[in-house]
């Protein structure tokens, strides 16, 4: 190797060593300018390494009754569950009861469905303390024989009815004095005029009935002191919901009753009996 060849070899070696040094430290850009290290290349390109994550379990926020414990036999208790799912999966619910009526064993009261409310229609066998449980799942983890999360309400008390007033709450879609069913179509639903009133052999002992309806009503409270019409009120609605009624007797006693309003069976019964339907809106 002559002197000229040796000089060229030295120049090539220095260039090669410098190139390796640059590549090991930074990504080389034009005219020797760096465009970023290999470590942050994915960040420069906007690649999110955490973009792929597993499906999350749903969770239960609350399980609450529509009425505080204790309540008397015969009162319907609505149990509502508030749950969440960070993946926006559809949540299914299963309700259980453990109490006197189930002989101290957990029994399913409402099987898997998308309904997050269960109505407990209490009876004599429920008198005492009961526990309520809800299971939830999003069909991404547990199968139908298990659950993703659960919550329990302990010690809800049902007592024997203490008052001797023979008066109950009832509802219908017409009256004997006005035998028409009035309805008003509103979008995909049909709002029906409903009658809520009192029945029983002790109506002559009643002075007033105060009805507490669902909070979604514009006027969620109705009062009647009309014994000639069974202390009735009229509402236009659809669906079902619990109603609380405070009955005041002539001697000043106040008795609380609870009633699960559901007009569907009354509407179907009126149709079978041939009660005419009349479209009437805005009244």
C-alpha positions, 0 to 999 in steps of 0.5 A: 500500500503506497502513501496515497492509498493509505491516506484514502483508507484513513479517510474512509475509516474516519467516515465509517466510524462517524456514521456508526456513532451518529446512527447509534445515538440519533437518526441522522437528517440532511446536512448532519441535522438529527431528527430524533433518537431511536428511543423516541421514534414511536413518539415522533410518529404518534404511535400510542403503545397503550391504544390496545387495552382489555375490555373492562368489567362493569361496576355497580354504583348503587342499589336503592329501594324506592321506599325506606325501610320499614314498610307494611305488608302489601306495599310494592318496593321498587329496587333500582340499580345504577351501574356503569361500563367504561366500554359502553357494553350492554349491562344485564341484571339479575335480582335475588331475595333472601328472607322469610318468604324464601326460607332464608335462602337466596332465590332469583326474583327477576332473571337476567335482563336489561331492566335495572329495576325490580318491583318487590310486591310484598305479601304476608310471607315477607313480614320480617327482615329480608336481603336484596342482591343484584348481579350484573354482567356485560356478556364479555366476561362471566357467563349466565351462571355467574356475574361480573359484580354484585351488591347487596342491601341488608335487613329491609323490614316488612311489617304487618299492617297496623291500621284497621281502615278498610280502604285501598287504592285502585286505578282504572281508565274510565269511570261509571259516570264517564264510560269512555277511554280518552287517549292522546298519541304522542310520537310512538306512545299513546298517553291514556287518561287514568283514574286513581281512587279509593275503594273499601267499606270504610270510605265514610271514615275518610276525609281526604286523600293525597296522592304522590306521583312520579317526580316526572309529572308536572304536578307530582301531587294530587289531592281529593276530598270528594267522597262522592267520587271515591276521592278520585284524581285523574292523570294522563300517563303511560307505563307503571310506577309506585304511588304513595298515598296519605289518607286522612280520616275524619278523626285526624288520623293519617294512614299511608298506603302504597300502590303500584300503578299500572294501566296496561291491564285496565286498558286491555280489560276496557277494550275487551268490554268494548269501552269506546276509545276517544282521542282527546289531547290537551285537556 
